[in-house]
């Protein structure tokens, strides 16, 4: 198949001219040849199938079962919906890259994918914070849980998470479009990220660096601080319980959420740190970015399906009916 020619359209602006490539070139995993990439596509397709079926099952079960229309499960449905969309905008393109070796992604498509990845990640962070608040109220103020987290309140929290993710990250494609790209056009990941695209520019990226740092601190940074604070209060309340069995039972309700928080924030913090250190994008950058984007959609439905009794029993009931 003939490679499309890399066009470099010139856009006139009051400050001069902007050079935008017609497309960027994606890279799978640096240092691995096409043969290894080809075989990596199959476990990636399996991961996508697990993420899609698992998250879709959780959303459908929570929607069908009226007894699950409680704050904890409604937030879980939001989390699964976000993971479902996030995996769908990253994994199929990665699998196509690994299978066919076609690296090209159009400039505007790359910016759209970048916006969705970052906005959905911010929404997921907000939902994880809401789930931490739900656990805090349920354990520390159980008598007020039903009055604090009502149905309309949960809906408003979900709308706020959606709005915040959109508003904070909507400027990213536009501040990337104001840059000129006259260096290499190779994006050293299997998908488009703001930090990676920004490094391809040959013009001043101070605005991008400052705004990128601002949103990562004011969105994910603030969320992680509040989640940590919530768990300090939860741990203190659990330790004050007189019965050890009651303490274990109370804290057990947080295990699934803690796993989701660690799976999301540990790679995110690591990825942010290695990018802020500067230098050329290394294998470590790429591996951490892949873990950050691919792991949560796959792990979350497995963890919640295994640890949440109501969802687990419903799934087992469905499979037992199918086997008859």
N, C-alpha and C positions, 0 to 999 in steps of 0.2 A: 504494500500500500504506500502510495507516494505521500510524503510529508507535506502538509500545507506550508506555504511560504510565510515566514514571519514578517508580517507587515508592521510598519512603525508609523502610524498616522501622526501628523503634527497638528496640535490644537493651539490656535492663536489665543492669547490672553493679554490683558493690559500689561502684565509684568513680563511678557516675552512669549515663549512657546513651550508647550508641554509635549513631551514625547511619550506616547502610550503604546505598548505592544498590542498586537491583535490577540495574542494569547500568551499564557505562561506555560512553562514545561514543569510538570510534576515529577518528583523523584520518589520511588518506593522507599527502600531502605538502603542508604549509601553503603557501597562495598559489596552488595549482593548482585549477582548476575541475573539475567533474564530467566535462566532455568530455575533458580531458587525462588525468584519472585512468582513464577508460574505455579509452583507447588504451594507457596504460601497463600495463594488465592483460595484454595479449598478449605483450610481451617478458617479463613476469613469469612467465606460464605456460610460455613457452619455457625460461626459466631453471630452472623447477621440473622440467620434463621432462628437461633436461640433467643436473641434479643427481640426479634419481631414477635415470635409466638409467645414468649414469656410476658412481655409488656402488654401485648394485645389481650392475652388471657386475663391478666390482672384487671385491666380496664373494663373488660366485658363482665367479669364476675362481680366487680364492685357495682357496676351499673345495674345488673340484673337482680342482685340480692339487696333488698331494701334494708335488711338488718345490718348491712355494711355501710349504710349512708350515715356514717359518723365522721367527725373531723379527721381522725387518724387515717381512715381508709380513703376519704375524699382527697386528702393531700397525697396519699400514695397513688391514686389514680392520676393526679396531675403530674407527679414525678414520672410515672410510666408513660404518659402521653408525650412528655418532653423527651424522654429517652428514645421513644419510638421514632419521633421526628428526627432527632439528632443522629441516630444510627442510619436512618434512611438517606440523609444528605451526605454521609461520609463513606459508609461501608460499600455500597454498590459501585461508587466511582473508584474506590481503592481496588476492589476486586477486578474491575474492568482494566485498570492500570496494570495490575499484576498478570492478568490473563493474556491481554492483547499487546501490552507494551506501548499502547498509545498514550503519550504523555501530555498532549495538548489539552488545555482548558482555556476557554475564551476569557478575555480580560474581565468583562462584566459578569460573567458566570462565576469567575473566581471571587470577585468582590461580593457577589450575592451569597456564595457559600460561606465566605469569611464572616459576613454579617450574621448569618443564621447560626453559625457555630458559636460565636461569642454571645449573641443575644440569648440563645437557648441555654447556654452555660450559666448566664446570669439568672435566668428564670429558674433553673434547677437549684442554684444556690439559694434563691429566695424561698423556694418550696422546702428545702432542707432546713432553713431557719424556721419556717412556719411549723414544721414537724417537731423541731426542738421545743418551740413554744408550747405546742400541744402536749408534749410529754411533761414539760415543766408544770403546766396547769393541772394535768391529770394526777401527777404525783405529789406536788407541793400544795395544791389547792383543789382537791378532788370534788368538794361540795360545790365549787363555783364553775367547774368545767363545763357543764351543760349550759349555763347562763352566759359564760364568756365566749365560748366558741360555738355560736349558733350557726345555722345554715347560711343566713345572709352574710355573717361575718366571714365564714370560710370562703364564700363566693367573692367577697371584696378583697380578701387576701390574695386569692388566685388572680383577680383582675389587676391588683397592684403589682404582683410579680410579673405579669405579662407586660404591663405598661412600662415598668422600670427597665426591663430588659430591652424593650424596643427603643425607649427614649435615650438611654445612655449610650447605646451602641449604634444608633442610626447615623450619627455623624461619621463613623469610621470609613465607609466607602467614599465619602466626599472628601475627607482630608487625605485619603490615598490618591484620589483622582487629581488633586492639586500638585502632585509630585511628577517629576519626569523620570522615566525608566530607560536610561541609555546604557545601563550596565548589562550583566547577564540577566536572562529572563527565566532562569531555572529556580523554581520554588523547591527548597530542599525538604519537603514533606510530601505526603501523599494527599494532602488537602491544603486549603488556603487559610493561613493565619495572619493576623494583622502584623505581628512582629516580623514574620518571614517576608511578607510582601514589602514592608517598609524598608528592609535592608537592601532591596534591589534598586532603590532609588539612587540617583546621582545628584539629587538636590537636597537642600536642608530639611531634615526630618525632626527638628526640635519640637514643633507643634504635635506631631504624632507621638513622640516619646513622652512628652508631658501629659497629653490627653490619655494615652494608653496607661501610664502610671496612675493617673488620677482615677480612672474608672476601675482599675483592678483593685486599688486601695479602698475606694468609696463603695464598691459593690461587694466583691468577694471578700475583701479585707474586713469590712464592717460586719458582714454576715458571719464570717468565721469567729470573730470576737464575741458576738452575741450568742452564737451556738456554744462556744466554750464557756461563757458566763452561765448560760442556762444549765449546762451539765455540772458546773460547780455547785449550783443551788440544788440540782437534783441529787447529786451525790451527798450533799450535806443532809438533805431531807431523808434520804434512804438510810444513812448511818444513824440517824436519830430514832429510827423505828426500833421498838423494843424486841420484836420478833425477828430472828434471823431469816426465817422462812418468808415472812412478809417482805423483808428487805430484798431478798433474792428475787421474789416474784415481781416486785415493783421495778427493779432494775432490769429484769429480763425483758420487760416491754420495750426497753430502749436499745437492745442489742442490735436489732435489724437496722435501726436508724443510725447507730454509731458506725456500723459497717459501711452504710451508704455514705456517711460523712467522710470517713477515712478514705474510701475508694475515690471519692470526688476531690477532696482537698489536698491530700498528700501529693498526687502527681501534679495538680495545679500549682501548688506552692513551689515544688521542685522545678517545674517548667518555667515559672516566672523568674526564679532565682538564676537559672542557667542562662536565660535570655538576657537578663539585666547585667550579667557579668560581661556580656559582649563577646567579641571574637567570632570566628567562623562557626557556622552551625555544624555540630558534630553528631556522631551516632547517638550520643546520650540525649541530645535535644530531640531527635526523631523518635527514639524509643519512648521517652517520657511523654511526648505529644500523642503518640499512638495509645499508650496506656491511659492517658487522661481522657481521650475521646472514645475509645473502644471498650474499655473495661466496665464503666458504670452501667451502660445499657444492657450488658450481658449479665453482670453480677447481681444487680439490684433485684430483678424478678426472681432469681434463684434464691437469694437470701430471704426475701420477704415471703416467697412461696414456702420455703422450708420452716421459717420461724413463726409465721402468722397462722395460727391454728384454723381460723375461719376460712382463709384462702386455701390452705392445704387440704382441708376436709372437702371443700367444694371441688377442687381439682380431682381428688381421689374419687369423689362421687361421680364426676363426669366420666372418668376412665372406667369405673366399675360398671356403669350403664352401657358404655360402648362395647365392653367385653362380653356382655350377655347376648 
